[in-house]
Amino acid sequence: MPLLSRVKHALVSLCVILALTWLGFCLILYLFQERLIFQPTSMLAATPESIGIDYETVELRISDEVVLHGWFIPAHNSRGTVLYLHGNAGNISHRLVMLEMLNHLGLSTLIIDYRGYGNSSGQPSERGTYADAEAAWNHLTLERDIKPDEIIIYGRSLGGAVAAWLAARVEPAGVILESTFVSMQSLAQSIYPYVPVGLLLRNEYPVRENVTAIRSPLLLIHSPDDEIIPYSHAEKLFEAASGSRELKTISGKHDQGFLDSGDSYRNILNKFSQQVLD
């Protein structure tokens, strides 16, 4: 075989291999995206009791197949209540530092594990997280008879996407979105620039769209050091919001900002909660 023909044959073979590899990668992303987005752990590492905080176990029955597990942590002389929606990994037991901080600020907290996380049954999905957040809201407002204007919806990372969906449909005292993305498509496209993410995603989480419908005061918290969700996402969400809103900058990596920022972080939360609750 002449040299030129061999080169052409090698190039064609290489192109075929690359194309098949790309298609295989796209197929993996499509089939296993839930495993990439949702990374729950089932075992609870600790409870609020282990850090000296009283709590109540909460169970919310969504259906015969789905029962949610969570904690309600009452604060002494509570100024209001936080519905806390955590990120995509772990479970509620990995948020004890945050729960302790809110408790010391005089804020009672309801935190739930989405379906498939911790002791909650079922399998996680975008629709499922929305239904779980709505059930938690109903638990506070209907079963505990807490007024909406005494509740702050607080979501972090993926939990911010869930919080934005809920806050667009109810009217709490305030909304906090920390380290949250514009949309799952926007975030995934930046991670996989050569993949048609829009055609593959089943879990869209259109946060910016929901933010435009939020009527309550909105606090956005984000770090320029965030290595997972760029700070520009917070800036775009701030621009999309039409009502009262603030964007506060903290320091530290995606999972460390609330720790690295120390008193500054606590002061941000305290000031906002005073503004919307007191």
Buried (B, 14 or more C-beta within 10 A) or exposed (E): EEEEEEEEEEEEEEEEEEEEEEEEEBEEBEEEBBEEBBBBBEEBEEBBEEEEBEBEEBEBEBEEEBBBBBBBBBBEEBBBBBBBBBBBBBBBBBBBEBBBBBBEBBBBBBBBBBBBBBBBBBEBBBEBBBBBBBBBBEBBBEEBEBEBEBBBBBBBBBBBBBBBBBBBEBEBBBBBBBBBBBBBBBBBBBEBEEBEBEEBBEBBBBBBBBBBBBBBBBBBBBBEBBEEBBBEBBBBBBEBBEEBBBBBBBBBBBBBBBBBBEEEBBEBBBEBBEBBBE
